Amino acid sequence: MPLTPGLRWEVLRALERAREDVAHGYPSLGTALRCRRLSERAQIEVDRAVDDVLFEVPAEQLVAAALSEGGKSAEGQRLRDDMKAAQANARLPWVSAEQLTREQAVCLLFISKAFMERLPVVGAGPLFPALPVNRSNS
């Protein structure tokens, strides 16, 4: 489903911040996702993205899938940094209804963000910007 540029930005930012929050000690994935003030539509899209990834990727494969998705890019380096922080904070209290570890939850949020980045954006500009626009002055 296409997103408007503003909604897409809001969703991507929420997923990124939730990933950082989980890595740095938030007690659950739900807490990290719900502590942001998001529009109702953005909250629906965040939930949908996370649920889609949970449905498609088994929990045991989240880490491997996230690392392959991130590659050697700057975003991949941030993922690896967040995974190290999640491992360091593994002793902090953690509750997961999905039975995920803190590290798996970080990877889930990373993959969800990557999924949302690939969705089409509507209203970002003309469909064919190279074509001349005919406007009459009448």
C-alpha positions as CSV (number, residue, x, y, z in Angstrom):
1,M,0.0,0.0,0.0
2,P,1.5,3.3,-1.0
3,L,2.4,5.8,1.7
4,T,2.6,9.6,1.6
5,P,6.1,11.0,2.2
6,G,5.2,12.4,5.6
7,L,3.7,9.1,6.8
8,R,6.6,7.1,5.5
9,W,9.1,9.3,7.3
10,E,7.1,9.0,10.5
11,V,7.0,5.2,10.3
12,L,10.7,4.9,9.4
13,R,11.8,7.1,12.2
14,A,9.6,5.3,14.7
15,L,11.1,1.9,13.7
16,E,14.6,3.3,13.9
17,R,14.1,4.8,17.3
18,A,12.4,1.7,18.6
19,R,15.3,-0.4,17.4
20,E,17.7,1.9,19.3
21,D,15.5,1.8,22.4
22,V,15.3,-2.0,22.5
23,A,19.0,-2.3,22.0
24,H,19.7,0.1,24.9
25,G,17.5,-1.4,27.5
26,Y,13.8,-0.9,27.0
27,P,12.0,-3.7,28.8
28,S,9.9,-4.9,25.8
29,L,9.3,-4.5,22.1
30,G,5.8,-3.2,22.9
31,T,7.1,-0.5,25.2
32,A,9.6,0.7,22.6
33,L,6.9,0.8,19.9
34,R,4.2,2.5,22.0
35,C,6.3,5.2,23.7
36,R,6.3,7.3,20.6
37,R,3.6,9.8,19.8
38,L,2.5,8.6,16.4
39,S,-0.5,9.3,14.3
40,E,-3.1,6.5,14.3
41,R,-2.3,5.7,10.7
42,A,1.5,5.6,11.4
43,Q,0.9,3.3,14.4
44,I,-1.1,0.9,12.1
45,E,1.7,0.9,9.5
46,V,4.3,0.2,12.2
47,D,2.3,-2.7,13.5
48,R,1.7,-4.0,10.0
49,A,5.4,-3.9,9.1
50,V,6.4,-5.7,12.3
51,D,3.7,-8.3,11.9
52,D,4.6,-8.9,8.3
53,V,8.2,-9.6,9.1
54,L,7.2,-11.8,12.1
55,F,5.0,-13.8,9.7
56,E,7.6,-14.1,6.9
57,V,10.8,-14.7,8.9
58,P,11.1,-17.3,11.6
59,A,12.5,-16.0,14.9
60,E,15.6,-18.2,14.6
61,Q,16.5,-16.6,11.2
62,L,16.0,-12.9,12.2
63,V,19.6,-12.2,13.0
64,A,21.0,-13.8,9.8
65,A,18.3,-12.1,7.7
66,A,19.1,-8.7,9.2
67,L,22.8,-9.1,8.7
68,S,22.4,-10.0,5.1
69,E,20.0,-7.2,4.6
70,G,22.3,-4.6,6.2
71,G,25.4,-5.7,4.4
72,K,28.4,-3.4,4.7
73,S,26.4,-0.2,4.4
74,A,26.3,2.5,7.1
75,E,22.9,1.3,8.1
76,G,24.3,-2.2,8.5
77,Q,27.0,-0.8,10.7
78,R,24.4,0.8,12.9
79,L,22.6,-2.5,13.1
80,R,25.8,-4.3,14.2
81,D,26.3,-1.5,16.8
82,D,22.8,-1.9,18.1
83,M,23.2,-5.7,18.2
84,K,26.3,-5.3,20.3
85,A,24.4,-3.0,22.7
86,A,21.6,-5.5,22.8
87,Q,24.0,-8.3,23.8
88,A,25.6,-6.0,26.4
89,N,22.1,-5.3,27.8
90,A,20.9,-8.9,27.8
91,R,21.0,-9.0,31.6
92,L,18.4,-6.2,31.8
93,P,14.7,-7.3,32.3
94,W,13.2,-8.3,28.9
95,V,9.7,-9.4,28.2
96,S,8.6,-10.6,24.7
97,A,5.2,-12.0,23.8
98,E,6.8,-13.3,20.6
99,Q,9.5,-15.1,22.6
100,L,12.2,-13.1,20.9
101,T,15.5,-12.2,22.5
102,R,16.5,-8.6,22.7
103,E,18.9,-9.1,19.8
104,Q,16.2,-10.7,17.7
105,A,13.9,-7.8,18.4
106,V,16.6,-5.4,17.2
107,C,16.9,-7.4,14.0
108,L,13.1,-7.6,13.6
109,L,12.9,-3.8,13.7
110,F,15.7,-3.4,11.3
111,I,14.1,-5.7,8.7
112,S,10.7,-4.0,9.2
113,K,12.4,-0.6,8.5
114,A,14.0,-2.1,5.4
115,F,10.6,-3.4,4.3
116,M,9.0,0.0,4.7
117,E,11.8,1.7,2.8
118,R,10.9,-0.4,-0.3
119,L,7.2,0.5,-0.3
120,P,6.1,2.9,-3.0
121,V,5.6,6.6,-2.0
122,V,2.7,8.5,-3.5
123,G,2.5,12.3,-3.8
124,A,6.3,12.7,-3.9
125,G,6.2,14.4,-7.3
126,P,5.2,13.9,-10.9
127,L,5.2,10.4,-12.2
128,F,7.2,11.3,-15.3
129,P,9.2,14.4,-14.4
130,A,11.0,14.6,-17.8
131,L,7.7,15.1,-19.8
132,P,6.8,18.7,-20.4
133,V,3.6,20.0,-18.7
134,N,1.2,21.7,-21.0
135,R,-0.5,24.6,-19.3
136,S,-2.7,27.1,-21.0
137,N,-2.9,30.7,-19.8
138,S,-6.6,30.9,-20.5
